[in-house]
Amino acid sequence: MSVRTRFLILLPALLAAWPAAAQPAGAPSRPVIAPPVRRAAPPPKPAPAKPQAKPAAPMTENAEYQACMEQAQKDASGAYESAAGWMVRGGGFAARDCQAVALVRLGSPGEAAQRLEAMAQEMGRSGQAELPIVLAQAGQAWLAAGRPERAYAVQSAALKLTPADIDLMVDRAISEASLKRYKDAIADLTQVLKLDPKRSDALVYRGTAYRYLDDRTHARADIDQALVLDPRSADALLERGNLKRLAGDGAAARTDWLALLRLVDQDAPQARAARANIEKLDLKTR
């Protein structure tokens, strides 16, 4: 799944099958010469060596997978049915992955998470290279299903396999914050920012965690830095408004929330939160 909209959109999987075993080479290329004293027919030429099997193409290079994933974003029901037909035709992990993503879009993230975890177990037994990615997908699905404890478990398992994956660290930090483990979330996000100081999303998440710990100084520093990196960050504007309101500056908070509303779709979760906050301000001033 790029810096992603982490909470609601699953990453496209990169489920590349491992190379198939190479076929054994044929007989030596030099034919055995018959003794000249005998008129026996020359021995048959050895069969040419069979070409070695090539690794299967990565899933992202699979046109059917790409089409299914694109359909899942626009027509989840159609993608689910397409994936089902593909599975019958031997689509394997790729088809199952697309169907799980479609399930999330259809509002069944818990079922999708269970399927992804089952698929991850099979991939682990067969040595599939993209196992951490499927675990990450399962974690995101569990989080969307309101099961942050399950999300944390699979994300931690994935990080044991790919400990430097900063996207996974961000995912796990979100799960930790959902479990009110704010110090753990800050630790993961601090590691992310050591590896990539320009991750504005990590700064926003860490700033929010600091706010929940009532450390407004560090919270404001992180949010201000996030807005330096991305002045149009709706999440950062929402959080800075929260911090300004907590500091007693309702007018400045309203300014940030109104700026946010000019940047995003009015149905976006940030827009809904900003409107709710503005309504609360208005009630207090009446």
N, C-alpha and C positions, 0 to 999 in steps of 0.2 A: 504495500500500500505506500521518495518525495516527502516534504513536510506535509503531513496529511491533515485533513479535518478528522481528528483522531477518533472522536467519540462515536460518530454515526456511520462512517464510511469505511468499509473493509478494504484492505489493500488487495490489489490484484495479485494473485499467487504466482510464483515462479517455480512451478512444480516440474522441474526437469527430471526426466527419468535417467537413472544411471546407465552407463553404457552396457549394452548386452555383452555377454562373453564372446570373445573372438573365436572364430572358427579355427580349427587346427589347420596348419599348412599341409599342402599336398605332398607328393613324392618329390625327391630332388629333381631339379630342373635338368641335370645332365643325364641322358638315357644311358642305361647299361649296354655296352656293345657286346653283341654275340661273338663267341669264339669263331675265327675265320675258318676253322677246319670243318665246321658243321654248317649245313645249309638251312638250318632252322630259321623260321621267320623271325625277323627282329621283334624284340619285345615291344609291346604297345607303349606309346609315349605316356608318361604319367599325366594324370589329370592336373590341369593347372590349379594352383592354390586358390582356395575360395577366398574371396575378399573378406577382410575383417569387418565385423559388424560395426556400424557407426553409432555413436551415441544418439539417442533420441533428441530431437530439437527441444530447446527450452519451451516451456508452456507459453511464454509471451510471444514466441515465434509461431505458435500454432494458430492458424487463421480461424479455426472453428472456436477455439477458446476465446480469442479476442472478440469475435462476433458475439459470443454468448455473454461475455462480461459487459460489453457495451449495451446489449439488450437488457441485462439485469438492471442497469441504471435507468433505463427508459420504460421498460415493460417487464417488470419482475415476474408476473404471471407467465408471460410468453417465454421468458428465459428459463423458468423452472421446467416448463414442458419441453423446451428444446433440449435442456440438459438431460432430462429423463430419456428422451429418444437417443441422445448421444451415448448415454450409459449403456443402453441395450446394444449399441454398435461397438462397444469396447472403448468408450471414452476414458475410462479409468479415473484416476485422481483428478484430472482436469475437469471432467464433466461433473464429478461430485463436488468439486470446489465451487464451480459456477452455480450449481443448484443451491449450495449452502448460502452463497452470497445473495441469491434471489430470495431465499427464505428470510434473511434479515430484512430485505426491502419489503417483503410481504408482511412484516410485523411479527415474525416468529424467531427472534434472535436466540432464544433458549434452545429451540430445536436445532437451529443452525450450529450453535456452539457444541451441542452433543455430537452432531455428525462430524464436525471438524476435529473434535477430540478423538473420536473413533478412527478417523482417517489418519490422524497423527500417530496413533498407536501402530497402525498398519505400516505407515511409512518408516517408523522407527525400527520395526522388525525387518524391513526389507532394505534398510540403509539408504533411504532417500535423502538427498542433499538438502532439499528445501523444507525439511521438517520444522526448523525454527519459524519459518514464515507461516506455516499452517497453525502452529501453536500461537503465534501472534494474532492471527485471524480469530482463533477460538477465544483468546483473551478479550479481543474487542467485542465479539459477539456476547460473551458472558457479561461484559460491562454494560452493553446495551440492554441486556435482559435483567439488569438490576442485581447481578450476582458478582460483586467486586471481589469476594473471597475466592471464587473459582477463577476469575480473571487473573488475580494475583498469582495463583498457583501455577497456571499454565504459562504466564509471562515469566515467572521465575525459572521454570523449567527451560524455556526458550533461551533465557539469558545465560544459563549454564552452558549452552551449546554455542552461543554467539555473544560473549560477554561485552564486546565493544559496540553492540548495536544500539545506537543512541535513540532510534525510534522506539525500540522496545523499552528502553529505560523511561522514556516519556510515558508510554502506555502504562507501565507499572506504577509510575508516580501518580497517574490519574486514579488507578485502582487503590493505591495506598491512601490518597486523599479521600476517596469515597469511603474508606474504612476508618477515617479520622486519624490515620497514622501520618500526621502532617510532618513530623520530623523525618520519618523515613522517606516521604515524598521529596522533601527538601534535599536529602542526601542524594537521591537518585538524580534529581534535576541539577544539583551542583556538579555532579559527575558529567552530566550531559554538557553543561556550559563550559567545563574544562576542555572537553573535546571539541566543542563548537560554540564559541562565545557569541555567535551571531544568531543563535536559535531564539528568536523573539518569543515563540510560543512557550519555550521552557522558562523564559523570564516571567511571562504572565502567570504560568502555573505556579512557579515558585513564589512569586509575589502574593498570589492568592493564599497559598499555604502559610506564608508569614502572617498574613492578615488574620487567619484563623487562630494563629498562635499569639495574636495581639501584639505582634512585632511590626508596628506600622512604619517604623523608620526603614527597615530592610524591605518591607513590602513596597513602599513608595519608590525606593531606589530602583528596584527591579522593574516596576511598571514604567517609570520614566525612561529607563534604558530601553525597554521594549518599544516604546513609542519613538525613541531616537532611531531605532533600527527599522521600524515599520510604523510611520505616522498614521496610517490608515487602518491599524489593527482595531477591529471592533471589540475584541476581547479586552485589549489593553484599555481602551476608552471606557468600557463598562466598569472595569476594575478600578481605574483611577477615579471615576465618579463615586464608586463605593467608598474609597478612601477619603475623598474630599467630604463626603457626607458625614462620615464618622468623625472627621476633624471639625465638624460644625459649619462647613462652608457649603450650604445647600445650593446657592446660586452657581458656584463653580461646578458643583456636581451636575446640575441641570445642563450647564453648557457642554460638558463632556457627553452626556447622554443624548442631547439633541444632535451633536456632531455625529455620534454613532448612527442615529436614525437616518441621517442623510447619506450614509455610506452603504447600508445593507438593505436587503429585501425586508419588507415590513413583517413578513411571516418568519423571519429568522429568529432563533432563540434569543440572540443578543438583543434584537429589537423588542421582543416581548418583555424581556427583563428590564430594559431601559424604560419602556412605557410604564411598567408596574412601579418602578422606582420614582418616576416623575409624579405619578398619581399619589404615591405616599407623601411626597414632598408637598403636593398641593393640599392634601388633607390636613397636614400639620400647620399650614399657613392660613387656613380658613378660620 
